[in-house]
Amino acid sequence: MKKILSVVIYACLLSITACKKDSEFLDVPPTQVLPEELAFSDPALVLSILGDLYNRQEDFSSLDNGWRSFVDFSESFASENGSDFINTRTGWGYGEWGTWNYGYIRDLNLFIQRATASTQLTEADKSRFIAEARFLRANYYFEMVKRMGGVPLITEPLEYDYSGNVTDLQKPRAKESEIYDFVISEAEAIKDLLPADVNTKSRASKAAALAMESRAALYAGSIAKYGVRTPQVSLPGGEVGIPSNMANGYYTKALTAAQEIINGSAGAYQLYKVLPDLSDNFAALFLDKSSVNQEAIFIEDFKVGGRTHGFTTNDQPYSISDEGGDAGRINPSLNLVQSYEKLDNTYAPLQTTDASGNPVYYSNQQDIFEGRDARLKGTVLVPDAQFKGKHVDIWAGYLLADGNILTSEESGKLKKLPGTDVDVQVVGEDGPINGLEFRTQTGFYIRKYLDPTVGSGRRGRGSDVAFIRYRYGEVLLNAAEAAFELGQMPVALGYINQVRARAGLTTGLTAAQLNFDRIVHERRVELAFEGHLLFDMKRWRLAHIVWDGNPMTVSDLVSNIGSATKRNTQPFGLWPYKYYNPGNPNNGKWVFREVKPSKVTGANRFLLGNYYSNIGEDILAANPKIVRQPNQ
């Protein structure tokens, strides 16, 4: 799974340029211009051009595009002073999440045209190269449609004749359904031209094409079915909105594409089940790049000594930081943490008090999290969890017998306990301390994607953990959802229970238990921080309900867990305190309190105009055939 590096060739409109081998230098601008016919005569050169096109793929979340895309939607708190706006804002602008890169589309169209015209490549090489470019083009159109709705569908490189008349270059928006249809049809057209190889992960494969098709068809089906919840979110020409009578057709295509992967015709994919500890196993799924990992389908890869990323540097626990404290920016919220079920398939808040309202005392910090879905500790570092062989030091202070708190505004601070004259630590090295950046504000750190390799958290080295774009676990959930929507309950149960069993939920859901809320919940906990949440909420037309702009209370937080429409507008934390009351049987034990970090002053409000990202005024001015988005 070697990375196809972007450092060797850049496609441009009129010429193709190349540079030296990957091993000689990285990210160095090309110095030689090759004629088109020469560039497309050598498979190595063509692969280099294609490598640049791979590396220009658009991802909503990615490990090398910063960390802020993971810190939103109340699933986590942004522990960095420069990102306080995420915690204080009340909504999102209409231009957020948009993409409109027709320069990239043109380069893909040029590549397809030139590879098709080549007379020097073997038919086998030509076929695969063209199929890969079509996959990338379809995948980018999918990225566009789920953000923008219908967009101009351009599959040939447009040429300007310098006459001053640009009318022929001005294309209208296609219907939203037409873009989804294009993605689906392209996947079908190219799937058998790509290798059915489980070890092909950083390049397009048959499974990657089918996974894209399954996800795209599922999205289209959801918009068709649930768009009735927001009739205002549509345009009369179909550029936004899909007719409800198209829903079942899309769900059928989503299920069929997913089942083609599940039945093994695209390769021997399976859920990652390698380590005996189920939480460690789930975390390792995102770290293991060996052939043992047969769950990853299509990845954005990285390589030490070449292109790496700073995700671990930015987000590792403060006390275990390789960079002396530049860390801890992503703090998962209690909102997310408590959504992980108990092993009897029930939802329950983490128990901080008994039925009478008295604190519950725990001998060990992790006891409060016991008996839960293993994906919780595979996704999140809870208090006293281990990373790089060390325990994270998360606690907010001492709870004294009189109810007061002894703590500090500095992590690891030493003070004297009442009645003593010896300085002791009174707050965790990793927080939580209200307002102190790079320490947890919620009582949690992210675990998913964190690289335990020595040196991976240093800026000079970075991490080579891959970002998984498509994986088998999601394919099973796509199939389960599509089957559920088609009324095929036994099929849906079979797929969703496979995913749950891997997480330790070995008592399968029954037909009576499987409902829409369960479908929504399962994607949330399985796919957390993988870039799905926003688009799932949008396609189900739940975003304006879940993020309704109203502040939350603790009562709101701990009630209706598992409901698809539960308000989730502000990230809460769970702070551990060590109880100090010498002579009391609970002395030295742990109590927990639900806390809203002080910097959380905004409440997420998703407007109807946020369902589709704004099309820029420059684009509208340049092309009068482009219609505006609704509700903007």
Secondary structure, 3 states (H helix, E strand, C coil): CCCCCCCCEEECCCCEEECCCCCCCCCCCCCEEECHHHHCCCHHHHHHHHHHHHHCCCCCCCCCCCCHHHCCCCCEEECCHHHHHHHHCCECCCCCCCCCCHHHHHHHHHHHHHHHHCCCCCHHHHHHHHHHHHHHHHHHHHHHHHHHCCCCCCCCCCCCCCCCCCHHHCCCCCCHHHHHHHHHHHHHHHHHHCCCCCCCCCCCCHHHHHHHHHHHHHHHHHHHHHHHHCCCCCCCCCCCCCCHHHHHHHHHHHHHHHHHHHCCCCCCCCCCCCCCCHHHHHHHHCCCCCCCCCCEEEEECCCCCCCCECHHHHHCCHHHCCCCCCCCCEEECHHHHCCCCECCCCCCCCCCECCCCCECCECCHHHHHCCECCHHHHHEECCCCEECCEECCCCCCEEECCCCEECCCCCCCEEECCCCCCEEECCCCCCCCCCCCCCCCCCCEECCCCCCCCCCCCCCCCECCCEEEEEHHHHHHHHHHHHHHCCCHHHHHHHHHHHHHHCCCCCCCCCCCCCHHHHHHHHHHHCCCCCCHHHHHHHCCCHHHHCECCCCCHHHHHCCCCCCCCCCCCCCEEEEEEEECCCCCCCCCEEEEEECCCCCCCCCECCHHHCCCCCCHHHHHHCCCCCCCCCC
